[in-house]
């Protein structure tokens, strides 16, 4: 792409910049450790970590697609998700009846706190990259038309896995948002996950249609495709592993959802870890194995 960042001539194969590569990996390792250790608890540090994650998604998108396409991707995601979230809060469709408790004093986009759209983009973008990685080995065998359909569907499931892991502790324990009628999945209704699947698919399908008309690929993205994908895998995985920390701490007590159902906090934390291991962790492992297989084939 004409506006994408180009790789410098002196860049080593497989890394970013010769003098800064080790420092970048150390910084990433520190960030991942902080996410796993502290992002589960709603604190100012957790908010800073979330902001860094969103910024990382923006930088990753620019390096991969270029400034123009990265802006288009972000705009598509934010527009669709704010629209669907506002419909959801107003009507109860497609997620169920809920409202947000965070940022009550800040200006909202309709009825939605402003951070919601960027969070959708941050995690949504990395889920998209994981889905691309999972299907990457089949590029030579799948037609562009098939990938135009398959990639958004796979990405939507990868994205929704995150919410299946994240929603019960964030809504039932932290009460960042409230489900008015509760739900069988530790206070969260099935309709929420179906709504996430639909919303994710809508903006991923729009992504795919837009990108299908973009043929140029930045030189940087070509030279560092495996590294960029690995970074996305690690960031996605860390957002799931953060839920291991409160389980290891051994939180106890009970919490009541909006429907009056009593849940044991320890049970909820342990179930979250079980769910994460067999969804997000498994998906990230498959993506990492795909990258390793691609390297071995070269």
C-alpha positions as CSV (number, residue, x, y, z in Angstrom):
1,X,0.0,0.0,0.0
2,X,1.3,3.4,-0.8
3,X,0.7,4.8,2.7
4,X,2.0,1.8,4.6
5,X,5.2,1.9,6.5
6,X,8.2,0.4,4.6
7,X,10.8,-1.8,6.2
8,X,14.3,-0.2,6.4
9,X,17.0,-1.8,4.3
10,X,19.1,-2.8,7.3
11,X,16.3,-4.7,9.0
12,X,17.3,-8.2,10.0
13,X,15.0,-11.0,8.7
14,X,12.5,-12.0,11.3
15,X,12.8,-8.9,13.5
16,X,11.8,-5.3,13.5
17,X,14.9,-3.1,13.9
18,X,18.4,-4.5,14.6
19,X,19.2,-2.3,17.6
20,X,15.7,-2.2,19.1
21,X,14.4,-5.7,18.6
22,X,15.5,-7.0,21.9
23,X,14.2,-4.0,23.7
24,X,10.8,-4.3,22.0
25,X,10.5,-7.9,23.0
26,X,11.4,-7.0,26.6
27,X,8.8,-4.3,26.7
28,X,6.2,-6.6,25.3
29,X,7.1,-9.3,27.9
30,X,6.7,-6.7,30.7
31,X,3.4,-5.5,29.3
32,X,2.1,-9.1,29.0
33,X,3.2,-9.9,32.6
34,X,1.3,-6.8,33.8
35,X,-1.8,-7.7,31.9
36,X,-1.8,-11.2,33.3
37,X,-1.1,-10.0,36.8
38,X,-3.3,-6.9,37.1
39,X,-5.7,-6.4,34.2
40,X,-8.4,-8.6,35.9
41,X,-9.1,-6.0,38.6
42,X,-10.7,-2.7,37.8
43,X,-8.0,-0.2,38.9
44,X,-6.3,2.8,37.3
45,X,-3.4,0.5,36.3
46,X,-5.9,-1.8,34.5
47,X,-7.3,1.1,32.6
48,X,-3.8,2.2,31.5
49,X,-3.1,-1.4,30.4
50,X,-6.3,-1.4,28.4
51,X,-5.4,1.9,26.7
52,X,-1.9,0.5,25.8
53,X,-3.6,-2.6,24.3
54,X,-5.9,-0.4,22.1
55,X,-2.9,1.7,21.1
56,X,-1.0,-1.6,20.3
57,X,-3.9,-2.7,18.0
58,X,-3.8,0.6,16.2
59,X,0.0,0.4,15.6
60,X,-0.3,-3.2,14.6
61,X,-3.0,-2.3,12.1
62,X,-0.9,0.5,10.6
63,X,2.1,-1.7,10.3
64,X,0.0,-4.4,8.6
65,X,-2.4,-2.4,6.4
66,X,-1.1,1.2,6.3
67,X,-2.6,4.3,7.8
68,X,-5.6,4.7,5.5
69,X,-6.8,1.1,5.7
70,X,-6.2,1.0,9.5
71,X,-8.4,4.1,9.9
72,X,-11.1,2.5,7.7
73,X,-11.0,-0.7,9.7
74,X,-11.2,1.2,13.0
75,X,-14.1,3.3,11.7
76,X,-16.0,0.3,10.4
77,X,-15.6,-1.5,13.8
78,X,-16.5,1.5,16.0
79,X,-19.5,2.5,13.8
80,X,-21.0,-0.9,13.8
81,X,-20.4,-1.8,17.5
82,X,-21.7,1.6,18.8
83,X,-24.8,1.1,16.7
84,X,-25.4,-2.4,17.9
85,X,-24.6,-1.6,21.5
86,X,-27.1,1.3,21.5
87,X,-29.7,-0.9,19.9
88,X,-29.0,-3.5,22.5
89,X,-29.3,-1.1,25.5
90,X,-32.5,0.5,24.1
91,X,-34.4,-2.6,22.9
92,X,-32.7,-5.6,24.5
93,X,-31.9,-7.0,21.0
94,X,-29.6,-8.8,20.2
95,X,-27.7,-9.1,23.5
96,X,-30.4,-9.0,26.1
97,X,-31.5,-6.3,28.5
98,X,-28.5,-4.6,30.2
99,X,-26.9,-1.3,31.0
100,X,-23.4,0.0,31.7
101,X,-22.3,1.2,35.1
102,X,-18.8,2.5,34.1
103,X,-18.0,6.1,33.3
104,X,-21.4,7.5,34.3
105,X,-20.2,11.1,34.4
106,X,-18.5,11.1,30.9
107,X,-20.2,12.0,27.7
108,X,-21.7,8.9,26.1
109,X,-22.2,7.8,22.5
110,X,-25.9,7.5,22.7
111,X,-26.2,5.3,25.9
112,X,-22.8,3.7,25.5
113,X,-19.6,4.8,27.4
114,X,-17.0,6.0,24.9
115,X,-14.4,3.4,25.8
116,X,-16.6,0.5,24.5
117,X,-16.0,1.1,20.8
118,X,-12.2,1.3,21.1
119,X,-12.2,-1.9,23.2
120,X,-14.2,-3.7,20.5
121,X,-11.6,-2.6,18.0
122,X,-8.6,-3.5,20.1
123,X,-9.7,-7.0,20.9
124,X,-11.6,-7.4,17.6
125,X,-8.5,-6.6,15.6
126,X,-6.3,-9.1,17.3
127,X,-9.0,-11.7,16.9
128,X,-9.1,-11.0,13.2
129,X,-5.3,-11.5,12.9
130,X,-5.7,-14.8,14.8
131,X,-8.4,-16.0,12.4
132,X,-6.2,-15.0,9.5
133,X,-3.4,-17.0,11.0
134,X,-5.6,-20.1,11.5
135,X,-6.7,-20.0,7.9
136,X,-3.3,-18.8,6.6
137,X,-2.0,-22.3,5.8
138,X,-4.9,-22.8,3.4
139,X,-4.4,-19.7,1.4
140,X,-3.2,-21.6,-1.6
141,X,-6.1,-23.9,-1.5
142,X,-9.0,-21.7,-0.7
143,X,-10.5,-19.4,-3.3
144,X,-10.7,-15.6,-2.5
145,X,-14.5,-15.9,-2.6
146,X,-14.4,-18.7,0.0
147,X,-12.1,-16.7,2.3
148,X,-14.3,-13.7,1.9
149,X,-17.0,-15.8,3.7
150,X,-14.9,-18.1,5.9
151,X,-12.6,-15.5,7.5
152,X,-15.3,-13.3,9.0
153,X,-17.1,-16.3,10.5
154,X,-13.9,-17.8,12.1
155,X,-12.9,-14.3,13.4
156,X,-16.4,-13.8,14.9
157,X,-16.0,-17.1,16.9
158,X,-12.5,-16.1,18.0
159,X,-13.8,-12.8,19.2
160,X,-16.8,-14.2,20.9
161,X,-14.6,-16.6,22.8
162,X,-13.1,-13.6,24.6
163,X,-16.5,-12.5,25.8
164,X,-17.5,-16.0,26.9
165,X,-14.4,-15.9,29.2
166,X,-14.6,-12.2,30.2
167,X,-18.3,-11.4,30.6
168,X,-19.3,-13.5,33.8
169,X,-16.6,-12.0,36.1
170,X,-16.8,-8.5,34.6
171,X,-20.6,-8.3,34.9
172,X,-21.5,-10.5,37.8
173,X,-18.5,-9.8,40.1
174,X,-17.2,-6.4,39.0
175,X,-20.6,-5.2,37.8
176,X,-19.1,-3.0,35.1
177,X,-22.4,-3.7,33.2
178,X,-25.6,-5.2,34.6
179,X,-27.8,-7.9,33.0
180,X,-31.3,-7.0,34.2
181,X,-32.7,-10.5,34.0
182,X,-29.5,-12.4,34.9
183,X,-28.6,-15.5,33.0
184,X,-27.7,-19.1,33.4
185,X,-24.0,-18.6,32.6
186,X,-23.1,-17.0,36.0
187,X,-25.5,-14.2,35.5
188,X,-25.0,-13.8,31.7
189,X,-27.7,-14.9,29.2
190,X,-27.1,-16.9,26.1
191,X,-28.5,-14.1,24.0
192,X,-25.4,-12.0,24.9
193,X,-23.0,-14.4,23.2
194,X,-25.3,-14.7,20.2
195,X,-25.3,-10.9,20.0
196,X,-21.6,-10.8,20.2
197,X,-21.3,-13.4,17.4
198,X,-23.6,-11.4,15.2
199,X,-22.0,-8.0,15.9
200,X,-18.5,-9.4,15.4
201,X,-19.5,-11.0,12.1
202,X,-21.1,-7.8,10.9
203,X,-17.9,-5.7,11.2
204,X,-15.6,-8.6,10.2
205,X,-17.7,-9.1,7.0
206,X,-17.4,-5.4,6.3
207,X,-13.7,-5.6,6.9
208,X,-13.4,-8.5,4.5
209,X,-15.4,-6.8,1.7
210,X,-13.4,-3.6,2.0
211,X,-10.0,-5.5,2.1
212,X,-11.0,-7.6,-0.9
213,X,-10.6,-4.6,-3.1
214,X,-7.2,-3.7,-1.7
215,X,-4.5,-5.6,-3.5
216,X,-1.3,-3.9,-2.3
217,X,0.6,-5.3,0.8
218,X,3.2,-3.2,2.6
219,X,6.8,-4.3,2.3
220,X,7.1,-4.2,6.1
221,X,4.0,-6.5,6.6
222,X,5.4,-9.0,4.1
223,X,8.9,-9.1,5.7
224,X,7.6,-9.3,9.2
225,X,4.3,-11.2,8.8
226,X,5.2,-14.0,11.3
227,X,6.4,-11.6,13.9
228,X,3.3,-9.4,13.6
229,X,1.1,-12.4,13.9
230,X,3.0,-13.8,16.9
231,X,2.6,-10.5,18.7
232,X,-1.2,-10.6,18.1
233,X,-1.4,-14.2,19.4
234,X,0.5,-13.2,22.6
235,X,-1.7,-10.2,23.2
236,X,-4.9,-12.2,22.6
237,X,-3.7,-15.0,24.9
238,X,-2.6,-12.6,27.7
239,X,-6.2,-11.1,27.8
240,X,-7.4,-14.6,28.7
241,X,-4.6,-15.6,31.1
242,X,-5.3,-12.6,33.2
243,X,-8.3,-14.5,34.6
244,X,-6.0,-17.1,36.1
245,X,-4.6,-14.6,38.6
246,X,-7.8,-14.0,40.7
247,X,-8.4,-17.8,40.7
248,X,-4.9,-18.5,42.0
249,X,-5.4,-15.8,44.7
250,X,-8.4,-17.8,45.8
251,X,-11.1,-15.1,46.0
252,X,-14.0,-16.2,48.2
253,X,-17.4,-14.9,49.1
254,X,-20.7,-14.7,47.2
255,X,-22.2,-12.3,44.7
256,X,-25.8,-11.7,43.7
257,X,-26.8,-10.9,40.1
258,X,-29.6,-8.5,39.2
259,X,-32.1,-11.4,39.0
260,X,-31.4,-12.2,42.6
261,X,-29.4,-15.4,41.9
262,X,-26.6,-16.2,44.3
263,X,-23.2,-17.2,42.9
264,X,-20.0,-18.3,44.7
265,X,-17.1,-16.2,43.6
266,X,-14.6,-19.0,43.7
267,X,-16.8,-21.2,41.5
268,X,-17.2,-18.3,39.0
269,X,-13.4,-17.7,38.9
270,X,-12.6,-21.4,38.4
271,X,-15.2,-21.8,35.7
272,X,-13.8,-18.8,33.9
273,X,-10.3,-20.4,33.9
274,X,-11.8,-23.7,32.6
275,X,-13.6,-21.9,29.8
276,X,-10.5,-19.9,28.9
277,X,-8.3,-23.0,28.7
278,X,-10.5,-24.8,26.2
279,X,-11.4,-21.7,24.1
280,X,-9.0,-18.8,24.0
281,X,-5.9,-20.8,25.1
282,X,-6.6,-23.6,22.6
283,X,-7.2,-21.1,19.8
284,X,-4.0,-19.2,20.5
285,X,-2.1,-22.5,20.7
286,X,-3.5,-23.5,17.2
287,X,-2.4,-20.2,15.8
288,X,1.1,-20.5,17.3
289,X,1.4,-24.0,15.8
290,X,0.2,-22.7,12.5
291,X,3.1,-20.1,12.6
292,X,5.6,-22.8,13.6
293,X,4.4,-25.0,10.8
294,X,4.7,-22.2,8.3
295,X,8.3,-21.6,9.4
296,X,9.2,-25.3,9.1
297,X,7.8,-25.5,5.6
298,X,10.1,-22.7,4.4
